[in-house]
Amino acid sequence: MRFMRRASFAALTSAFAFAAVTAVATAQPASTTAHDTFPETTGKSALLKVCSNCHTAESVIQTLRTRQEWSDVIDQMAHFGAEASEQEFDQILTYLAKHFSPIKVNKATAKELEAALDVPSSVAEAIITRRTDNGDFKTLDDLQKIPGLDAAKVEAQKTRIVF
């Protein structure tokens, strides 16, 4: 009996989640400029093709998520009926993780910072050294003081940077 309640609860939760996604999709008409906000890299076309069938592109990226969280969302959407090849799902995951995941400057490794901020390894190492020597970064201004770090790159990623 206890198992049935858990299974029923899980099914009910999934139904509510699907209803919420459907409500968002019908409440927000697709915008012709929405696609312009997405970086032009591998995975964009798969994301727009697969995800735009049920909801707007903007609704997909309303919240920053880690790679694992994006993977869970993709698994859930596949469960709800999103149709794509395994390669397309992989491209979507890589795309979302690269462009719509938080950049945790006070926790990330040099390699992670190098990729997320699109900086040379020497600059990523300088970020780690500054963080180790002086403590956590508190503001974008603190981060922008790193020698060799392009302030424009930091500014471009500011919505993703987490302290």
Secondary structure, DSSP 8 states (H G I E B T S, - for coil): -HHHHHHHHHHHHHHHHHHHHHHHHHHS---TTGGGGS-SSTTHHHHHHHHTTTS-HHHHTSS---HHHHHHHHHHHHHTT----HHHHHHHHHHHHHHSS-EETTT--HHHHHHHHT--HHHHHHHHHHHHHH----SHHHHHTSTT--HHHHHHTTTTEE-
